[in-house]
Amino acid sequence: MNAQFHLALPCKNIEETRKFYADIIGANIGRNTEKWIDINLFGNQLTFTESGHFNFDFKSYKLDDYVLPTFHFGIIVPIEAWGEFYGRLCQMDLEVTTEATFMHQKVGEHLSFFVQDPNGFMLEFKSFKDSGEVFSK
């Protein structure tokens, strides 16, 4: 299966981060607000959330009505694969969390769920309603 990579990271200043990736690296900017930004990094989704002078003890942030893990990475898969992973992982002795639709009825609408790996890292599985909107504004 060919799949895109998603990585979410905190940043100190969203505007400095935007300038670096857009002006220096030459990456396209996707959906964004004054506190977070999606960057098309060679066809993969890199998301930064402004958290000021962060430390790695800052474990979550709020998006819409959900509290999400700040430090996570993920994979964007077709809806069929998303459903198969979700069903299979829910059958196992794993804590599958935050199964939700984000950006509902907006550009970038997607389903997501998270599962923790043995190292404590959160892995996100995402499926976009329209795969052409992964980087859309």
N, C-alpha and C positions, 0 to 999 in steps of 0.2 A: 504494500500500500504506500502510495506517495502522500506524505502528510507534512503540513507546515508546523514550525516550532513556535511556541509562545513562551516568553520569559517576562516576568513582572519583577521590577526592582524599585526600591525607594530612590529618591534623589533629593539633593539639598535645595536646588532651585530649578523650577520647571523651565523658565525662559532660557537660562544658560544651557540646560540640557537640550532644549529645542534647537538653539543656535548651533551647538556642537554637532548634533546628528544631521541637521538639515544643511548647514552652511559648510561645515568642515568635511563630514563624511559623505554628504550628498544624498542622504536617505530622504525618502518622501515621508511627510507627516500625514497621519490619518486622523481618526476621531480624537478630539481632545477637549479639555476644559482648562480652567485656570489652575487646576491641581493635578491633572494627569494627562498623559499623552501616549498615543499609539504611534509607533515608528515602523515603517516598512523597511526592515533590515534584510536586504537580499531575499525578499519574498517571505520572510518570517516576521512574526509580530512581537515587537519589543515594547513593553508598556512600562512607563515610569510614573510613579505617584510621588508628588512632593510631600516630604515629611520633615523638611528642615534639617537641622544637624542631628540626624538619626543615629540610633545605635541599634544593634541587632536584637535588643530586647523588645523593640516595638514590633509586636507580632501580628497586628491586624489593622485594617482600615475599613471605612464604611463606604459602600457603593449602593445607592438606592436605599433599600431597607435591610440590606444584608451586611454583616460583618465578615470580611474576607481576610485570608492570610496574606500579609504583606509579602512575605518571602515564599514565592511559589513559582513553579514552571509548569508548562503544559503542552498539550498537543491539540491541534485543530483537526478534527476528523469529520467525515460525512455522517449524516444523521443515523444511518444504519449501523455504522461502527460504534457511534456514541451509545446507541441503545443496547448493543451487544455487550460493550464494556460495562455499562451501568448495570445491566441485569446480572452479568456474571460476577462482578465485584460485590454486588449487594448480597449474593448467595454465599459469599465467603465470610470468614470471621474477620472482616475489615470494617473500619469506621468510614463509611462513605458519607460526606457532609455537603451541605449547601447545594443540593440539587435545585436549580432555579433557572428561570428565564430572565436574562438581563437585557436591558435596552428594549423592553417590550414595546412593539409597534413603532420602533424607531430604527433609523439606520444602524446596522450592526447588531440587530437582535440575535441572541444566541442562547443556547442551553449550556449549562456548565454544571459539573460536579467535581468535588475534590476528594482525594484519598491520600492518606499519609504513607510514605514509604518507610522502610525499617530504620532509616537514618533521621527521621523526623521531618523530612522535606515534604511539602504538600505538592501533589501532582494534580493538575487540572485537566479535565477532558472537556473540550469545547466543540460545539457544532453550530455553525451559523445558519440561520434561516435561508440566507442568500449568500453563498460562498464568495460572491463578488464583492461583498461588503466588509470583508476582513479589515481593509484599510480605508474604507470610505469615511468621509467626514459627515 
